[in-house]
C-alpha cells in the first residue's frame, strides 16, 4: 500500500482534494493512504511516504522539502488543485512512482 502525503500551509486547504483523491483511488482499486499535513510536519510525516505533494501556496518550498524527504516530492498541478481533480492527481502519482 502506497502512502501519499499532501502538505500545505496548515494542512487544511488540501482536505477536499484528499477526499477527491481517495474517491478516485477507490474507483481505480488503487490501494493507498492519503493524508494532509502542515508543511512544518513534512520531515516527520514524509519519512515513510512514497510521495509528498505540495499545495500551490507552499510550492516555493519544494527544494527544501526535496532535501528533507527520501521520496519524490512535487508541487500539485495548479489546474488539478484548483478544480479539486482527485483523479488527475492520483494518475500523476501513479506515473511518478511507477504504477
C-alpha positions in Angstrom: 0.0 0.0 0.0 1.4 3.4 -1.0 1.5 6.4 1.3 0.7 9.8 -0.3 1.3 12.9 1.8 0.0 16.3 0.9 1.3 19.4 2.6 0.1 22.9 2.6 0.4 25.9 4.9 -1.8 24.5 7.7 -2.8 21.1 6.4 -6.4 22.2 6.0 -6.9 23.5 2.5 -5.9 20.2 1.0 -8.7 18.3 2.8 -11.2 18.4 0.0 -8.5 17.3 -2.5 -7.6 14.4 -0.2 -11.3 13.2 -0.2 -11.5 13.5 -4.0 -8.2 11.6 -4.4 -9.4 8.9 -2.0 -12.6 8.5 -4.1 -10.5 8.3 -7.4 -8.2 5.8 -5.8 -11.1 3.7 -4.7 -12.7 3.8 -8.1 -9.4 2.6 -9.6 -8.9 -0.1 -7.0 -5.6 1.7 -6.1 -4.6 0.8 -2.6 -3.1 3.8 -0.8 -3.4 6.1 2.2 -3.7 9.8 1.6 -3.0 12.3 4.3 -2.9 16.1 4.6 -0.5 17.9 7.0 1.0 21.3 7.6 4.3 21.7 5.8 6.0 22.2 9.1 5.5 18.5 9.7 6.9 17.3 6.4 10.1 15.9 7.7 8.3 13.7 10.2 5.3 12.6 8.0 7.4 12.2 4.9 9.7 9.7 6.5 7.8 6.7 5.2 5.9 8.3 2.4 6.0 7.1 -1.2 5.4 10.7 -2.5 5.0 14.1 -1.0 2.8 16.6 -2.8 2.9 20.4 -2.1 -0.2 22.6 -2.3 0.2 25.7 -4.5 0.6 28.1 -1.6 3.8 26.3 -0.4 5.2 25.3 -3.8 8.0 27.8 -3.3 9.4 25.4 -0.6 9.7 22.5 -3.0 13.5 22.4 -2.9 13.6 22.5 0.9 11.0 19.6 1.0 13.0 17.6 -1.5 16.1 17.9 0.7 14.1 16.7 3.8 12.5 13.5 2.4 13.9 10.5 0.6 10.9 10.0 -1.7 9.7 12.1 -4.7 8.3 15.5 -3.8 6.4 17.6 -6.3 4.1 20.6 -6.4 0.5 19.7 -7.2 -0.6 20.8 -10.7 -2.3 24.2 -10.2 -5.2 23.3 -12.5 -5.8 20.0 -10.8 -5.7 21.7 -7.4 -8.0 24.5 -8.4 -10.6 22.1 -9.8 -10.0 19.6 -7.0 -9.4 16.9 -9.6 -8.5 13.9 -7.5 -8.3 11.6 -10.4 -5.8 13.7 -12.2 -3.6 13.9 -9.1 -3.8 10.1 -8.5 -2.9 9.4 -12.1 0.1 11.7 -11.8 1.2 10.0 -8.5 1.0 6.6 -10.2 3.2 7.9 -13.1 5.8 9.3 -10.7 6.1 6.2 -8.5 5.9 3.8 -11.4 2.5 2.2 -11.1 
